Amino acid sequence: MKGKPIGGVRRAQLITTYGVGSLIAVGSESFMVAGLDRWPELGPYDQILRERRLERRFGVECFRLPPASDSDKYGDIPVIRFPEIQSCPGCNRLAKARFFGATRSPAKCRECDRELVPSRFVVCCTAGHIDDFPYFRWLHKGGNSTAEDARRHELRLKATGRSASLGDIEISCSCGVRPVTMEGALGKWALKGISDCTGRRPWLGDVPAEHCEEPPRAMQRGASAVWFSEVESALSIPPWSERVRRLVDRHWKSLKKAPDLRDRLEELELDDHRLFSVEEIIQAVERRRQEDAGHMDTSKTALRLDEYQALTRTTEEKPGKQDFVCVPWLDDTISAELAIDKVMRVKRLREVRVLTGFTRLATPSRSASKQQALLYASENRPDWLPAIEVIGEGVFLRLDTTRLAEWESRPEVQTRLAPIDSAYQERFTRFDLIPDRDITPRLVMVHTLAHAIINEWSLDSGYPAASLRERLYLSDGMSGLLVYTATSDSAGSLGGLVAQVESGTLAASVRRAIERVSWCSADPLCIESDAGGVDNLNRAACHSCVLLPETSCEEFNTLLDRALLVGTPENPALGFFSFG
């Protein structure tokens, strides 16, 4: 979409923070990022990202970095003005921007020449719809009024200034109805009998509204619950990460149906061809053809299992650029003392993160794949999704599965976990959804261990905690965790994490991490907590001990309990590292 830029955000934020359907505050104005079918076409400033396993999972041809162009021809990320309802601080009138005569940015009142203030409130539902707050119906207590009725009334909004409470925001109307305040408007059922969900999807432009029976809920437009990104990621692992395979993927359209591959390879004059023999390239093409003809399991569980297997075997460094180098580190001390039976130095890794959809009000779940449809109008579905890649390094730790299974089968461990599992199941059932998994002691304990290690290594390695990230591999057959750099800039590959292993101090740093969380400045309240965090999904976990920056945690800082690591004052043996 052509036009003068109104602001800027980082590319990575267009995947995690300001993606399609989200609200962005630019100066005194508010805008919403438009759907993918309204983004500019691919141009010379765009970059294509490839990650075969994720492409198959989401049924797309490729991924692309969000465009970042100053070119009038190729444009940039399009946005729309939202909320549409604005207020003038001069005359206090409350109406859509066009009724003020506002035609450009910044929007101004034609009569007062004052910049308009976007509405502080919006309404949204769990199906992803969003609309302006129904001020007219709120003031007139619902009823059967029509849009034509509303246009004949002139609303005004006035803040008394006595306090910042909703009770000091007053709405009045030219019809003389008694003014009301916004007190109580943000309650869960505040709009019941006032307004139904309108089914609007303003980020898709003129797409008709959907019929929706979900109850709408008023939110402040800056609230985090207005937009949750649904991001999925995958590591580039062999054989997909091999350089010959990446070469084939770049030229796949020309190679996939070629009757004579040798002749076709000579015609293409492939770059990097000197690093590989013709036979190696042909073998890579045949493997790709077999994958396309078969039924590759692309479930999230299967992707994680592939990565787990790659992280537990050696992949030596070879000549030429590689996306994955993983070599073992033998240390009998850490195995004997901490029940960690495998340590792998991941000297180089590449992760692709894809924006697959978004949710409102409720955080994404593994069963919410339908939210992918929110990114675009169904009749104009593009064959790509926006993504970013990060290049970095990490350390993979695998726990002793025998000891882990023995510990998590203990009755007191199951009893300790029960409130978290119950709260997790309730999170789904209240929206009539089927829970996507059972919460196990293994998951909560290893997840908490990952947080403790990240906090410790942020002190030892020189990386800020926000630049480190966890990746959990946990099921009946998996018991590992990967701590890796999670930044797309040069801080991602400074070698600080691998140095934690190569310096010979890994066992000492893990011990310090566990000892550090054995006591919290919020104790005894923290360790004695029966429930905490979002939807009561934590027990002994707070900002003084194990919580991390949101970008570092796969589970939105939930499913944590340090008592499963180190026990409680009453029962020290409850913790995995106090057991046995």
LINGI-V485986 format. One record per residue. RES is the residue in three letters. OMEGA is omega as a letter, one per 40 degrees, with the letter a starting at -180 (none if undefined). NEAR is the number of other C-alpha atoms within 10 Angstrom. D_CENTER is the distance of its C-alpha to the mean C-alpha in Angstrom with 1 decimal. Layout:
RES/OMEGA/NEAR/D_CENTER
RES/OMEGA/NEAR/D_CENTER
This chain:
MET/a/15/25.9
LYS/i/14/28.7
GLY/a/10/29.4
LYS/i/11/29.3
PRO/a/11/25.9
ILE/a/12/25.1
GLY/a/9/22.6
GLY/i/10/20.1
VAL/i/12/16.5
ARG/a/11/15.3
ARG/a/19/14.0
ALA/i/19/10.9
GLN/i/12/10.2
LEU/i/22/10.7
ILE/a/23/7.5
THR/a/20/5.2
THR/a/18/8.0
TYR/i/20/10.7
GLY/a/28/10.0
VAL/i/29/12.5
GLY/a/32/13.9
SER/i/25/12.7
LEU/i/24/15.6
ILE/i/22/16.7
ALA/i/14/19.7
VAL/a/13/22.1
GLY/i/9/25.2
SER/a/11/26.7
GLU/a/20/25.0
SER/a/22/21.9
PHE/i/21/20.4
MET/i/21/17.9
VAL/a/24/16.3
ALA/a/24/18.2
GLY/a/22/17.4
LEU/a/25/17.4
ASP/i/17/21.0
ARG/i/19/22.0
TRP/a/20/20.6
PRO/i/19/23.4
GLU/i/14/24.8
LEU/i/12/24.4
GLY/a/13/26.6
PRO/a/8/27.8
TYR/a/14/25.1
ASP/i/16/22.3
GLN/i/14/21.2
ILE/i/15/20.6
LEU/a/18/18.3
ARG/i/21/19.4
GLU/a/24/17.9
ARG/a/20/20.3
ARG/i/19/18.7
LEU/i/25/15.5
GLU/i/18/17.8
ARG/a/18/19.9
ARG/a/14/17.1
PHE/i/18/16.1
GLY/i/12/19.7
VAL/i/14/19.3
GLU/a/15/21.7
CYS/i/19/19.4
PHE/i/24/16.3
ARG/i/18/17.0
LEU/i/20/15.9
PRO/a/25/15.6
PRO/i/22/19.3
ALA/a/16/20.8
SER/i/16/24.5
ASP/a/13/27.4
SER/i/12/29.4
ASP/a/11/30.9
LYS/a/12/31.1
TYR/i/20/27.5
GLY/a/21/25.8
ASP/a/21/22.3
ILE/i/22/19.3
PRO/i/20/21.1
VAL/i/23/20.6
ILE/i/17/22.6
ARG/i/20/24.1
PHE/e/27/22.5
PRO/i/25/23.7
GLU/a/19/27.0
ILE/a/24/29.0
GLN/i/29/30.2
SER/i/25/32.9
CYS/i/25/35.6
PRO/i/17/36.4
GLY/a/13/40.0
CYS/i/14/41.2
ASN/a/17/38.4
ARG/a/22/38.0
LEU/a/27/34.9
ALA/i/21/34.2
LYS/a/18/32.1
ALA/a/23/32.1
ARG/i/14/34.6
PHE/i/14/37.2
PHE/a/21/37.4
GLY/a/13/38.2
ALA/a/16/35.0
THR/a/11/34.5
ARG/a/7/32.7
SER/e/11/30.4
PRO/a/14/30.9
ALA/a/22/32.0
LYS/i/22/35.3
CYS/a/23/37.8
ARG/a/13/40.8
GLU/a/11/43.3
CYS/a/13/42.0
ASP/i/12/40.4
ARG/i/15/37.6
GLU/a/20/33.9
LEU/i/25/32.2
VAL/i/20/29.6
PRO/i/25/26.6
SER/i/22/26.6
ARG/a/16/24.7
PHE/i/21/23.9
VAL/i/24/22.2
VAL/i/24/22.1
CYS/a/27/19.4
CYS/a/24/19.2
THR/i/17/16.9
ALA/i/21/17.7
GLY/a/22/15.7
HIS/i/25/19.0
ILE/a/26/19.7
ASP/i/22/23.1
ASP/i/21/25.2
PHE/a/26/26.6
PRO/a/18/30.0
TYR/a/21/32.2
PHE/a/22/35.3
ARG/i/18/34.9
TRP/a/20/33.9
LEU/a/20/37.1
HIS/i/17/39.3
LYS/i/15/37.9
GLY/a/17/36.7
GLY/a/11/39.7
ASN/a/9/40.4
SER/i/12/40.1
THR/i/9/39.1
ALA/i/8/37.4
GLU/i/8/41.0
ASP/a/10/41.9
ALA/a/13/38.9
ARG/a/11/40.0
ARG/a/10/43.5
HIS/i/13/42.1
GLU/a/14/41.1
LEU/i/20/38.5
ARG/i/19/38.3
LEU/a/23/35.9
LYS/i/18/37.2
ALA/a/17/35.9
THR/i/11/38.8
GLY/a/9/37.4
ARG/i/9/38.7
SER/i/10/35.3
ALA/a/10/31.6
SER/i/12/31.6
LEU/i/14/30.9
GLY/i/16/34.6
ASP/i/17/35.6
ILE/a/18/34.0
GLU/i/17/36.8
ILE/i/22/36.8
SER/a/23/40.2
CYS/a/19/41.7
SER/a/10/44.9
CYS/i/10/46.2
GLY/i/8/47.0
VAL/a/10/44.9
ARG/i/10/44.3
PRO/i/13/41.3
VAL/i/17/38.4
THR/i/19/35.7
MET/i/17/31.9
GLU/i/14/32.5
GLY/a/13/30.7
ALA/a/18/28.7
LEU/i/17/25.3
GLY/a/11/26.5
LYS/a/13/24.9
TRP/a/14/28.0
ALA/a/16/29.3
LEU/i/24/29.3
LYS/a/12/31.0
GLY/i/12/34.2
ILE/a/17/33.2
SER/i/19/30.8
ASP/i/18/29.0
CYS/a/21/25.7
THR/i/21/26.6
GLY/a/21/24.1
ARG/i/21/23.4
ARG/a/22/20.7
PRO/a/23/21.6
TRP/i/29/19.0
LEU/i/22/21.0
GLY/a/15/24.3
ASP/i/10/27.4
VAL/a/14/25.9
PRO/i/12/27.8
ALA/i/12/26.4
GLU/i/12/25.7
HIS/a/10/27.6
CYS/i/15/25.5
GLU/i/12/26.8
GLU/i/16/23.8
PRO/i/18/24.8
PRO/i/28/23.5
ARG/i/24/22.5
ALA/i/24/23.1
MET/i/21/20.5
GLN/a/15/20.9
ARG/i/25/19.1
GLY/a/16/17.4
ALA/a/12/16.0
SER/a/14/12.4
ALA/i/15/12.9
VAL/a/26/13.9
TRP/i/24/10.4
PHE/i/22/7.1
SER/i/24/4.6
GLU/a/22/4.8
VAL/i/15/4.1
GLU/a/15/7.2
SER/i/18/9.4
ALA/i/19/13.0
LEU/i/25/15.7
SER/a/23/18.8
ILE/i/25/21.6
PRO/e/17/25.3
PRO/a/14/26.7
TRP/a/20/24.0
SER/a/19/23.6
GLU/a/17/27.4
ARG/i/18/28.6
VAL/i/21/31.0
ARG/i/20/28.3
ARG/i/17/26.3
LEU/i/17/29.6
VAL/a/19/30.2
ASP/a/20/26.8
ARG/a/14/27.4
HIS/a/13/30.8
TRP/a/15/30.0
LYS/i/10/31.3
SER/a/14/34.6
LEU/a/20/34.9
LYS/a/16/33.7
LYS/a/10/37.0
ALA/a/13/39.4
PRO/i/9/42.6
ASP/a/9/43.7
LEU/a/19/40.9
ARG/i/13/43.4
ASP/a/10/44.7
ARG/i/14/41.3
LEU/i/18/40.1
GLU/i/10/43.2
GLU/a/9/42.6
LEU/a/11/39.0
GLU/a/9/40.0
LEU/i/14/36.5
ASP/a/8/35.2
ASP/a/11/35.0
HIS/a/13/37.5
ARG/a/8/39.8
LEU/a/12/37.4
PHE/i/11/37.8
SER/i/10/40.7
VAL/a/14/41.0
GLU/i/11/41.0
GLU/i/13/37.6
ILE/i/19/36.1
ILE/i/17/37.8
GLN/i/13/36.5
ALA/i/20/32.8
VAL/a/21/33.5
GLU/i/15/35.0
ARG/i/14/32.1
ARG/i/19/29.8
ARG/i/15/32.3
GLN/i/12/32.4
GLU/a/12/28.7
ASP/a/12/28.7
ALA/a/9/31.8
GLY/a/9/30.5
HIS/i/9/27.7
MET/i/13/25.0
ASP/a/12/22.9
THR/i/15/19.3
SER/a/14/17.8
LYS/i/15/14.9
THR/a/13/17.7
ALA/i/12/19.9
LEU/i/17/17.4
ARG/i/19/17.0
LEU/i/17/20.8
ASP/a/14/21.5
GLU/i/17/19.6
TYR/i/23/21.3
GLN/i/12/24.6
ALA/a/19/24.1
LEU/a/27/23.3
THR/i/18/26.4
ARG/a/12/28.8
THR/i/15/30.1
THR/a/16/29.2
GLU/i/12/31.6
GLU/a/15/31.2
LYS/i/9/33.2
PRO/a/6/34.6
GLY/a/8/32.3
LYS/i/9/28.6
GLN/i/18/26.5
ASP/a/20/22.8
PHE/i/27/23.4
VAL/a/22/26.0
CYS/a/24/26.2
VAL/a/17/29.4
PRO/i/18/30.6
TRP/a/14/31.9
LEU/i/12/34.8
ASP/a/16/35.2
ASP/a/12/37.3
THR/a/14/36.9
ILE/i/19/33.2
SER/a/17/33.9
ALA/a/10/36.8
GLU/a/11/35.5
LEU/i/16/31.8
ALA/i/18/31.8
ILE/a/21/29.4
ASP/i/17/31.2
LYS/i/19/29.3
VAL/i/24/27.9
MET/i/23/26.6
ARG/i/24/26.2
VAL/a/24/23.5
LYS/i/22/25.1
ARG/i/20/22.9
LEU/i/23/19.6
ARG/i/22/17.4
GLU/i/21/13.8
VAL/i/19/12.4
ARG/a/22/8.7
VAL/i/25/8.8
LEU/a/22/7.5
THR/a/23/9.2
GLY/i/26/9.3
PHE/i/29/8.6
THR/i/26/10.5
ARG/i/21/12.8
LEU/a/19/14.5
ALA/i/18/12.9
THR/a/19/9.5
PRO/i/19/8.4
SER/a/15/10.8
ARG/a/11/11.9
SER/a/13/14.6
ALA/a/15/12.9
SER/i/14/13.4
LYS/a/12/15.6
GLN/i/17/12.8
GLN/a/16/13.0
ALA/a/13/16.3
LEU/a/22/15.0
LEU/a/24/14.3
TYR/i/23/18.0
ALA/a/20/21.5
SER/a/12/22.5
GLU/a/8/25.8
ASN/a/10/24.3
ARG/i/13/21.5
PRO/a/16/20.9
ASP/i/12/21.0
TRP/i/17/17.9
LEU/i/24/14.2
PRO/a/23/12.7
ALA/i/26/11.5
ILE/i/24/12.1
GLU/i/22/13.8
VAL/i/20/14.6
ILE/a/22/18.0
GLY/a/27/18.9
GLU/a/27/20.6
GLY/i/28/20.3
VAL/i/24/22.3
PHE/i/23/22.2
LEU/i/19/24.0
ARG/a/22/25.3
LEU/i/19/27.0
ASP/a/16/30.4
THR/a/18/29.8
THR/i/9/33.3
ARG/a/14/33.0
LEU/i/18/29.5
ALA/i/14/30.8
GLU/a/12/33.9
TRP/a/23/32.0
GLU/i/20/29.6
SER/a/12/32.5
ARG/a/12/34.2
PRO/a/11/34.8
GLU/i/14/33.9
VAL/i/20/30.5
GLN/i/15/29.8
THR/i/11/31.1
ARG/a/17/28.9
LEU/a/24/25.8
ALA/a/15/26.9
PRO/i/16/25.7
ILE/i/27/22.0
ASP/i/22/22.3
SER/i/14/24.1
ALA/i/18/21.6
TYR/i/22/18.8
GLN/i/17/21.1
GLU/i/16/21.9
ARG/a/20/18.4
PHE/a/16/18.8
THR/i/12/22.5
ARG/i/9/22.5
PHE/i/10/20.6
ASP/i/9/22.9
LEU/i/14/20.3
ILE/i/13/21.1
PRO/a/15/19.4
ASP/a/13/17.5
ARG/i/11/18.9
ASP/i/11/21.3
ILE/a/17/20.4
THR/i/19/22.8
PRO/i/27/24.3
ARG/a/23/23.2
LEU/a/18/19.5
VAL/a/23/19.9
MET/a/24/22.4
VAL/i/26/20.7
HIS/i/28/17.4
THR/i/27/19.5
LEU/i/23/21.4
ALA/i/25/18.4
HIS/a/27/17.7
ALA/a/24/21.4
ILE/i/22/21.7
ILE/i/28/19.0
ASN/a/22/20.8
GLU/a/20/24.1
TRP/i/24/23.2
SER/i/17/21.8
LEU/a/12/25.5
ASP/a/15/27.2
SER/a/16/25.4
GLY/i/13/25.0
TYR/i/19/21.3
PRO/a/16/19.5
ALA/a/20/17.2
ALA/i/18/14.2
SER/i/19/15.1
LEU/a/27/15.1
ARG/i/23/12.5
GLU/i/23/13.3
ARG/a/17/13.3
LEU/i/21/15.3
TYR/a/20/18.0
LEU/i/20/19.6
SER/i/13/21.9
ASP/a/9/25.7
GLY/a/10/26.0
MET/a/17/23.3
SER/a/21/23.4
GLY/i/25/21.6
LEU/i/22/18.9
LEU/i/23/17.9
VAL/a/23/17.4
TYR/i/27/16.8
THR/a/30/16.3
ALA/a/25/12.9
THR/a/19/14.3
SER/i/18/15.4
ASP/a/11/18.7
SER/i/10/21.9
ALA/a/17/20.8
GLY/a/23/19.0
SER/a/22/22.3
LEU/i/15/24.9
GLY/a/18/25.8
GLY/a/20/25.3
LEU/i/27/23.6
VAL/i/22/26.1
ALA/i/18/28.8
GLN/i/21/27.9
VAL/a/20/29.3
GLU/i/12/32.1
SER/a/8/33.5
GLY/a/12/34.5
THR/a/13/32.9
LEU/a/19/30.0
ALA/i/19/31.7
ALA/a/12/32.7
SER/i/17/29.2
VAL/i/21/27.7
ARG/i/17/30.7
ARG/i/16/30.1
ALA/a/20/26.4
ILE/i/19/27.8
GLU/a/13/30.7
ARG/a/16/28.5
VAL/i/24/26.6
SER/i/18/29.9
TRP/a/16/30.6
CYS/a/19/28.6
SER/i/12/30.1
ALA/i/14/29.2
ASP/e/14/31.3
PRO/a/13/33.0
LEU/a/11/30.7
CYS/a/22/27.5
ILE/a/21/29.0
GLU/a/13/30.8
SER/i/14/27.9
ASP/a/15/27.7
ALA/i/18/24.3
GLY/i/19/21.7
GLY/i/17/18.1
VAL/i/13/16.1
ASP/i/13/18.2
ASN/a/18/20.4
LEU/i/22/18.2
ASN/i/26/19.7
ARG/a/25/23.3
ALA/a/26/24.5
ALA/i/27/21.5
CYS/a/21/21.3
HIS/i/12/20.5
SER/a/14/23.9
CYS/a/21/23.2
VAL/i/23/20.0
LEU/a/20/17.0
LEU/i/21/14.8
PRO/a/15/12.8
GLU/a/12/9.3
THR/a/18/8.1
SER/a/23/10.5
CYS/i/20/9.7
GLU/a/13/8.3
GLU/i/16/9.6
PHE/i/16/8.8
ASN/i/24/12.4
THR/i/23/14.1
LEU/a/26/16.6
LEU/i/29/18.6
ASP/a/32/22.4
ARG/i/32/24.4
ALA/i/27/27.5
LEU/i/29/26.6
LEU/a/27/26.8
VAL/i/23/30.0
GLY/i/21/31.5
THR/i/18/32.9
PRO/a/13/36.2
GLU/a/7/37.9
ASN/a/12/36.6
PRO/a/16/35.6
ALA/i/20/35.8
LEU/a/23/32.8
GLY/a/21/30.5
PHE/a/26/29.9
PHE/i/19/31.2
SER/a/14/34.2
PHE/i/15/35.0
GLY/none/9/37.6
